[in-house]
């Protein structure tokens, strides 16, 4: 059995195909997928999907660093309220995500400050609700590592980690997890990351609907890719595929505190 720790099911590319995507996932033995949001609208949609596909789709809600510059007035406050209220009603919110920093989307000083402010609000929310976070760290892993110790976080998942390898021992010593997706099949760089992360700290993801090269070229990204990602991880780590499958699923259960 497999799990997709990071996918944007609320993206308009999936639109009315969600039931089909979920069915394809099930056929491929994917038993859990985490629908990550980007803003208020996709937070509402992700939670709705988690309710409609109970026990298969789970919601990670938050504001993505790419969306910070386009937030409507009060959207930050409204998103925080929406997530807090959902958590109080015991809805299926299992993490705060996707959140983080990305300097490519914050070139001006005021944009950088705003991105940091939103990220810190999301970290406070995660701490208050005792939820783990799913973090986007492109070009910003060092800065994020400097920020995290200010918060008492239940867990941190570094999604699509691709920063310098020397940061990995710091990350894994903190007890954080790393998730990797389709690039592990064709990218030397991501294979190198996987080699440096202990199996006990590794999760799998697709980050769909992002499109990929290699064997995934011209295919719509769905959780059905996960078995191939696990196979590639087992090859990189030179271990039995069944061992990788079992441990990665156990990591998913432990990290999100879900019994599968
Ligand atoms: Zn993502």
Boltz pocket constraint, residues with backbone or C-beta under 6 A from the ligand:
constraints:
  - pocket:
      binder: B
      contacts: [[A, 6], [A, 8], [A, 36], [A, 98], [A, 207]]
      max_distance: 6.0
